[in-house]
Amino acid sequence: MGNKLFHQQVAIVTGAGKGIGFAVARQLALQGASVILNDIDIELAESASNKIKEEGGLCESYGGDISTIEIIEGIVTFTIETFGKLDILLANAGITTYGDFLEYQPESMQKLLQINLFGTFFLTQAATKQMVKQGHGGSILITSSVTAHAAHPFLAAYGMTKAGLDQLVKNLVIDLGPHKININTMVPGATLTERTLIEDPDYLEIWSRITPSGRPSTTDDIVNAALFLVSPASRQIMGQNLVIDGGWTSVGVPPY
């Protein structure tokens, strides 16, 4: 256990019932971290946590909508009550809304802003307050998107929120750096997950054709970047937006 990279570290991972969030939570736990796994779907969060436990990881679930202040405060309190401290936050929870710019509706925008921006901002704030109180630093990683860096059809609003998160971490180095807390975004491109394969049966073929590396990313590709950015090896990396997309943003070819 002592040789594991995240031995005696405590992490919160949001939006982790499946996909990228689950993959990161799983690897953190298997590499020694004690993990609080969140998902808006309470049953899914519990099921995902149990899967990690079955593999020998230490993981507890905390279900709820992370865009509400009550859940934000609750998850940090629960983490301290359960594991005694907080070292790592992966703010991964978010939603995607699609729509033509000329037809996009205010209701969609309000929900998008509430979850992607409001929720992430105040979760980061709550985690930072706890880390500052502890006095031994920490690491915060926020999930962005390549749509913040390259135009993508029907994702103007979504890309705007993700660009906001990229800028947020740049600003927060001023507030977090003196407390030895590093903060960055990981910026996934097209990634093979349960959701993307269900939404588009041609996803693998299309993204393999337009991605310079010849394939979309796997969750393992994203996990490798995430674990590096929250590990002791990256403590001097702050305010950066690490793109993991097989080179797609360099060419920016839209999928349709």
C-alpha positions as CSV (number, residue, x, y, z in Angstrom):
1,M,0.0,0.0,0.0
2,G,2.8,2.4,0.9
3,N,4.2,2.3,-2.7
4,K,0.9,3.4,-4.2
5,L,1.0,6.9,-5.7
6,F,-2.0,8.3,-3.8
7,H,-1.5,6.5,-0.5
8,Q,-3.1,8.4,2.3
9,Q,-4.6,11.0,-0.1
10,V,-8.3,11.8,0.0
11,A,-10.2,12.8,-3.2
12,I,-13.6,14.0,-4.3
13,V,-14.6,13.1,-7.8
14,T,-17.9,14.5,-9.1
15,G,-19.9,13.3,-12.1
16,A,-18.3,9.9,-11.5
17,G,-21.2,7.4,-11.9
18,K,-19.8,6.3,-15.3
19,G,-17.5,7.5,-18.1
20,I,-14.4,9.6,-17.5
21,G,-15.3,10.5,-13.9
22,F,-15.7,6.8,-12.9
23,A,-12.5,5.8,-14.6
24,V,-10.5,8.5,-12.7
25,A,-12.2,7.7,-9.4
26,R,-11.5,4.0,-9.9
27,Q,-7.8,4.5,-10.6
28,L,-7.3,7.0,-7.8
29,A,-8.8,4.4,-5.4
30,L,-6.8,1.5,-6.8
31,Q,-3.6,3.6,-6.4
32,G,-4.3,4.2,-2.8
33,A,-6.6,7.2,-2.4
34,S,-9.7,7.3,-0.3
35,V,-12.4,8.5,-2.7
36,I,-15.7,10.2,-2.3
37,L,-17.6,9.5,-5.6
38,N,-20.5,11.8,-6.6
39,D,-23.1,11.6,-9.2
40,I,-26.5,13.3,-9.6
41,D,-28.0,9.8,-9.8
42,I,-27.8,8.6,-6.2
43,E,-28.3,4.9,-7.1
44,L,-25.7,5.2,-9.9
45,A,-23.2,6.8,-7.5
46,E,-23.7,4.0,-5.0
47,S,-23.4,1.3,-7.6
48,A,-20.2,2.8,-9.0
49,S,-18.8,3.1,-5.5
50,N,-19.5,-0.6,-4.8
51,K,-17.8,-1.6,-8.0
52,I,-14.6,0.1,-6.8
53,K,-14.9,-1.5,-3.4
54,E,-15.2,-4.9,-5.0
55,E,-11.8,-4.3,-6.6
56,G,-10.3,-3.4,-3.3
57,G,-10.5,0.4,-3.5
58,L,-11.6,2.6,-0.6
59,C,-14.6,4.5,-1.9
60,E,-17.8,6.0,-0.6
61,S,-20.7,7.5,-2.5
62,Y,-22.3,10.9,-2.1
63,G,-25.2,11.3,-4.6
64,G,-26.8,14.7,-5.5
65,D,-26.8,17.6,-7.8
66,I,-23.5,19.3,-7.4
67,S,-24.8,22.6,-8.8
68,T,-26.7,23.3,-5.5
69,I,-25.0,24.9,-2.6
70,E,-26.5,22.3,-0.2
71,I,-24.9,19.4,-2.0
72,I,-21.6,21.3,-2.5
73,E,-21.3,22.0,1.2
74,G,-22.6,18.5,2.1
75,I,-20.0,16.6,0.0
76,V,-17.1,18.5,1.6
77,T,-18.5,18.0,5.1
78,F,-19.1,14.3,4.4
79,T,-15.6,13.9,3.1
80,I,-14.1,15.3,6.3
81,E,-16.4,13.3,8.5
82,T,-15.6,10.1,6.6
83,F,-11.9,10.4,5.8
84,G,-10.7,13.3,7.9
85,K,-9.3,15.6,5.2
86,L,-9.3,16.6,1.6
87,D,-6.3,16.5,-0.7
88,I,-7.7,16.3,-4.3
89,L,-10.7,17.6,-6.1
90,L,-11.7,16.5,-9.6
91,A,-14.6,18.7,-10.6
92,N,-15.9,16.6,-13.4
93,A,-19.7,17.0,-13.2
94,G,-21.2,18.9,-16.1
95,I,-23.8,18.7,-18.8
96,T,-23.9,19.2,-22.6
97,T,-26.6,21.0,-24.4
98,Y,-26.9,21.1,-28.2
99,G,-28.6,23.7,-30.3
100,D,-28.4,25.9,-33.3
101,F,-27.2,29.4,-32.1
102,L,-30.2,31.1,-33.8
103,E,-32.7,28.8,-32.1
104,Y,-31.0,28.2,-28.7
105,Q,-33.4,28.8,-25.8
106,P,-32.9,30.6,-22.4
107,E,-34.0,27.6,-20.4
108,S,-31.2,25.5,-21.8
109,M,-28.7,28.2,-21.1
110,Q,-29.8,28.6,-17.5
111,K,-29.4,24.9,-16.8
112,L,-26.0,24.8,-18.5
113,L,-24.7,27.8,-16.6
114,Q,-26.0,26.5,-13.2
115,I,-24.2,23.2,-13.5
116,N,-21.1,23.9,-15.6
117,L,-20.1,27.3,-14.2
118,F,-22.0,28.0,-10.9
119,G,-21.6,24.5,-9.5
120,T,-17.9,24.1,-10.5
121,F,-17.0,27.6,-9.2
122,F,-18.6,27.1,-5.8
123,L,-17.4,23.5,-5.4
124,T,-13.9,24.7,-6.1
125,Q,-14.4,27.4,-3.6
126,A,-15.6,25.0,-0.9
127,A,-12.8,22.5,-1.5
128,T,-10.2,25.3,-1.5
129,K,-11.5,26.6,1.9
130,Q,-11.0,23.2,3.4
131,M,-7.5,22.8,1.9
132,V,-6.5,26.2,3.2
133,K,-7.8,25.3,6.6
134,Q,-5.7,22.1,6.6
135,G,-2.6,24.0,5.7
136,H,-0.8,21.4,3.7
137,G,-1.8,22.2,0.1
138,G,-3.7,20.1,-2.4
139,S,-4.6,19.7,-6.0
140,I,-7.7,20.7,-8.0
141,L,-8.5,19.5,-11.5
142,I,-11.5,20.7,-13.5
143,T,-12.8,19.0,-16.6
144,S,-13.0,21.3,-19.6
145,S,-13.5,20.4,-23.3
146,V,-11.9,20.9,-26.7
147,T,-15.0,22.8,-27.6
148,A,-13.5,25.6,-25.6
149,H,-10.6,25.7,-28.0
150,A,-12.1,24.9,-31.4
151,A,-15.4,25.6,-33.1
152,H,-17.9,22.7,-33.0
153,P,-21.3,22.6,-34.6
154,F,-24.3,23.2,-32.2
155,L,-22.1,23.6,-29.2
156,A,-21.6,27.4,-28.9
157,A,-23.2,27.6,-25.5
158,Y,-21.4,24.5,-24.1
159,G,-18.1,25.6,-25.5
160,M,-18.5,29.0,-23.9
161,T,-19.0,27.5,-20.4
162,K,-15.9,25.3,-20.9
163,A,-13.8,28.2,-22.0
164,G,-15.0,29.9,-18.8
165,L,-13.6,27.1,-16.8
166,D,-10.2,27.3,-18.6
167,Q,-10.0,30.9,-17.7
168,L,-11.2,30.3,-14.1
169,V,-8.1,28.1,-13.4
170,K,-5.8,30.8,-14.8
171,N,-7.3,33.4,-12.5
172,L,-7.3,31.1,-9.4
173,V,-3.5,30.6,-9.4
174,I,-3.4,34.0,-7.7
175,D,-5.6,32.8,-4.9
176,L,-4.5,29.2,-4.6
177,G,-0.8,29.3,-5.3
178,P,0.2,30.9,-2.0
179,H,-1.6,28.0,-0.2
180,K,0.4,25.4,-2.2
181,I,-2.8,24.3,-4.1
182,N,-2.3,23.7,-7.8
183,I,-5.2,24.0,-10.2
184,N,-5.6,23.1,-13.8
185,T,-8.1,21.8,-16.4
186,M,-7.9,18.7,-18.4
187,V,-9.4,19.1,-21.8
188,P,-10.7,15.9,-23.3
189,G,-11.5,15.6,-27.0
190,A,-13.6,12.9,-28.5
191,T,-13.6,10.0,-26.1
192,L,-15.1,6.5,-26.2
193,T,-17.5,6.2,-23.4
194,E,-20.8,4.5,-22.8
195,R,-22.6,7.7,-23.6
196,T,-20.8,8.7,-26.8
197,L,-21.2,5.2,-28.3
198,I,-24.9,5.1,-27.5
199,E,-25.5,8.6,-28.9
200,D,-23.7,7.9,-32.1
201,P,-23.1,4.4,-33.4
202,D,-20.7,5.8,-36.0
203,Y,-18.6,7.7,-33.3
204,L,-15.5,5.5,-33.6
205,E,-15.4,5.5,-37.4
206,I,-16.0,9.3,-37.7
207,W,-13.5,10.4,-35.1
208,S,-10.9,7.9,-36.2
209,R,-11.1,9.5,-39.6
210,I,-10.7,13.1,-38.5
211,T,-8.3,12.7,-35.6
212,P,-4.6,13.0,-36.5
213,S,-3.7,10.1,-34.1
214,G,-6.1,7.9,-36.0
215,R,-8.5,7.2,-33.2
216,P,-10.6,9.0,-30.5
217,S,-9.3,8.9,-26.9
218,T,-10.1,6.1,-24.5
219,T,-11.0,6.7,-20.9
220,D,-7.5,5.4,-20.1
221,D,-6.0,8.2,-22.1
222,I,-7.9,10.8,-20.0
223,V,-7.1,9.0,-16.7
224,N,-3.4,9.0,-17.4
225,A,-3.5,12.8,-17.8
226,A,-5.8,13.4,-14.8
227,L,-3.6,11.3,-12.5
228,F,-0.5,13.2,-13.5
229,L,-2.2,16.6,-12.9
230,V,-3.3,15.7,-9.4
231,S,-0.1,13.9,-8.5
232,P,3.0,15.2,-6.6
233,A,4.8,15.3,-9.9
234,S,2.7,18.2,-11.2
235,R,2.8,20.6,-8.2
236,Q,4.6,23.3,-10.2
237,I,2.0,23.1,-13.0
238,M,-0.7,25.7,-12.3
239,G,-3.3,27.4,-14.4
240,Q,-2.8,25.2,-17.4
241,N,-5.3,23.6,-19.8
242,L,-4.0,20.2,-20.9
243,V,-5.6,19.0,-24.1
244,I,-6.0,15.3,-24.6
245,D,-7.4,14.8,-28.1
246,G,-5.0,13.1,-30.4
247,G,-4.2,16.3,-32.1
248,W,-7.8,17.2,-33.2
249,T,-7.8,20.8,-32.1
250,S,-4.7,21.4,-34.3
251,V,-6.8,20.7,-37.4
252,G,-10.3,21.4,-36.1
253,V,-12.2,19.3,-38.6
254,P,-15.8,19.1,-37.5
255,P,-17.4,15.6,-37.3
256,Y,-20.3,16.5,-39.6
